Amino acid sequence: MIEFNFKGISVSATVEMERYDYRDNGGHYKTRFNRNTLVKANFWGFVIDNDLYELAMVKSSLNYFMQAYWKRSSKAGGKIELVTAIKRNNGGYPQALYLVARQKDGIHSLEISLVEKGAPAGKIYLNGQEVIMLDIAIGKAINLLSPETAYLQC
């Protein structure tokens, strides 16, 4: 189980193992385990459940920000070009999660904000260390995702 909570953002991952005992055609007793994984990232009500595309979009934006952050840390005034948006309709009303690189007084930060129904619902600014922390949490959660296994009866 993974639990990460920071400034309104939470990342959790749980794995549940189900055991099945059965007898094969030869009369031998066998055991099979099914793995049920639930990975969830929650940004003030914008919930990403087991969606590799959206999790990968967030993780790649965090990685891109950090790569650009370190390249520009020695250059005063270097701007990081990053604007990522994940948009969806949640129950009939629009939601958008934005990851935007900001710079003020030579300090780079990553703004993560949620807009619901056209109004801001949550916003934070993360420094480099905090971005790395979030990147690690999402990366560990993604690593727990596994492909679905289908059993075919022949």
C-alpha positions in Angstrom: 0.0 0.0 0.0 1.2 3.5 -0.9 -0.2 6.6 0.7 1.1 10.1 -0.2 -0.7 13.3 0.9 0.7 16.8 0.3 -1.1 20.2 0.1 -4.4 18.8 -1.1 -2.9 16.2 -3.5 -3.1 12.5 -2.5 -1.7 9.5 -4.3 -2.6 6.0 -3.1 -2.1 2.5 -4.4 -3.4 -0.7 -3.0 -3.0 -4.3 -4.2 -5.4 -7.0 -3.2 -4.6 -10.6 -3.9 -7.5 -13.1 -4.4 -6.7 -16.8 -4.0 -8.5 -19.4 -6.0 -8.1 -23.2 -5.3 -9.3 -25.5 -8.0 -8.8 -28.9 -9.5 -7.4 -29.4 -13.0 -8.5 -32.0 -15.5 -5.9 -34.4 -14.2 -7.3 -34.2 -10.7 -4.5 -32.2 -9.3 -5.2 -29.5 -6.8 -3.9 -26.1 -7.9 -3.9 -22.5 -6.6 -4.2 -19.4 -8.6 -3.9 -15.8 -7.5 -5.5 -12.8 -9.1 -4.0 -9.4 -8.4 -6.4 -6.4 -8.2 -4.7 -3.1 -8.2 -6.2 0.3 -7.5 -4.0 3.3 -8.2 -5.6 6.7 -7.4 -4.3 10.3 -7.7 -6.6 12.9 -6.3 -6.1 16.6 -7.0 -8.8 18.4 -5.0 -11.6 16.2 -6.4 -10.0 15.6 -9.8 -9.5 11.8 -9.4 -7.4 9.7 -11.7 -8.2 6.0 -11.1 -6.0 3.4 -12.8 -5.8 5.5 -16.0 -2.2 5.1 -17.3 -2.6 7.9 -19.9 -3.6 10.5 -17.3 -1.0 9.3 -14.7 1.7 9.2 -17.4 0.7 12.8 -18.5 1.1 14.1 -15.0 4.4 12.2 -14.5 5.9 13.3 -17.8 5.0 16.9 -17.0 6.7 16.6 -13.6 9.8 15.1 -15.3 9.8 17.8 -18.0 9.6 20.6 -15.4 12.5 19.1 -13.4 14.7 18.7 -16.5 14.1 22.3 -17.5 14.4 23.5 -13.9 18.0 22.1 -13.6 19.0 23.4 -17.0 17.8 26.9 -16.2 18.9 27.1 -12.6 22.2 28.5 -13.8 20.7 31.0 -16.2 18.9 33.9 -14.7 15.6 34.6 -16.4 15.4 31.4 -18.4 11.8 30.6 -18.9 10.4 27.0 -18.7 7.8 26.4 -21.5 5.3 24.0 -19.8 1.6 24.2 -20.0 -0.2 20.8 -19.6 -4.0 20.4 -19.2 -6.0 17.3 -18.6 -9.7 18.1 -19.4 -12.8 16.0 -18.9 -16.5 16.2 -18.2 -17.3 14.9 -14.7 -21.0 14.3 -14.2 -21.9 16.9 -16.8 -19.7 19.7 -15.7 -16.2 20.5 -17.1 -13.0 19.9 -15.0 -9.5 20.8 -16.1 -6.2 20.0 -14.2 -3.4 22.4 -15.2 0.3 22.0 -14.7 2.1 25.2 -15.6 5.7 26.3 -15.0 5.9 29.8 -13.4 8.8 32.1 -12.6 8.8 35.1 -10.3 11.8 37.0 -9.1 14.1 34.3 -10.6 12.4 31.5 -8.7 10.9 28.7 -10.7 7.9 26.8 -9.5 5.3 24.5 -10.8 1.7 25.6 -10.5 -0.9 22.8 -10.2 -4.4 24.0 -10.4 -7.9 22.7 -10.8 -10.7 24.5 -12.6 -14.3 23.3 -12.2 -17.2 24.8 -13.9 -15.0 27.7 -15.0 -14.0 28.6 -11.4 -10.7 27.7 -9.6 -11.1 24.8 -7.2 -7.6 24.4 -6.0 -4.1 25.7 -6.6 -0.6 25.2 -5.3 2.9 26.2 -6.2 5.6 23.5 -5.8 9.3 24.1 -5.7 11.9 21.7 -7.2 12.1 19.4 -4.1 8.3 19.1 -3.8 8.0 18.3 -7.5 10.5 15.5 -7.1 8.5 14.2 -4.1 5.2 14.1 -6.1 7.1 12.5 -9.1 8.4 9.7 -6.9 4.9 9.0 -5.4 3.2 8.9 -8.8 6.0 6.8 -10.3 5.8 4.2 -7.5 2.0 4.1 -8.0 2.3 3.6 -11.7 4.8 0.8 -11.2 2.1 -1.2 -9.3 -0.3 -1.1 -12.2 -0.4 -4.5 -14.0 -2.0 -5.7 -17.1 -5.4 -7.4 -16.8 -5.2 -11.1 -17.2 -7.9 -12.9 -19.1 -8.4 -16.6 -18.6 -9.8 -18.5 -21.5 -11.6 -21.8 -21.1 -10.6 -24.3 -23.8 
